[in-house]
């Protein structure tokens, strides 16, 4: 019993493992994978503001401007000559900006 316990607790080295013991699809683990974060409610709310001014609070600060376009992963705001592309996954809150017309 002692020998069996000792054998089972020994670490298994990769060079001792045969192909059947290696994790399945190991070759696929090394390939890049596309990951898309979708914020459906933020996207829907922001879509209602296209053509209107809005204020977005992001994890990096506040951005205000005219909502030019909204995509599933980002919103495009324009303020004077500056265009901002804000990732929706970084948005904390959104509100219409009624301070300027």
C-alpha positions, 0 to 999 in steps of 0.5 A: 500500500505504501509503494502504491501511494508513493507511486501515485504521488510522484510528479509525472514528467512530460517526457514520461507521458505518452501521447494519450496522456497529453491534454487533448488539442494541445496544438490548438492551445498555441494558436491565437484566438479572437475574443469579442466582448459584447456589451449588448445593453450598453450598445443598445443604449448608446445606439439611441444617442446617434446624432445627439450629444452624450457624456460617457464615463469610462474607466479612464475618465469622462468623454463628451461629444456628438455620437457619430456611430456605434458598433458592437464593440465601440462608440465614435464621439466627435468633439470639435476637430477630435474624434474619439473611439471608445471601447464599450467594455470600458464604459461605466455609464452614459447620459445624454448631454443637454448642456450644449445644443 
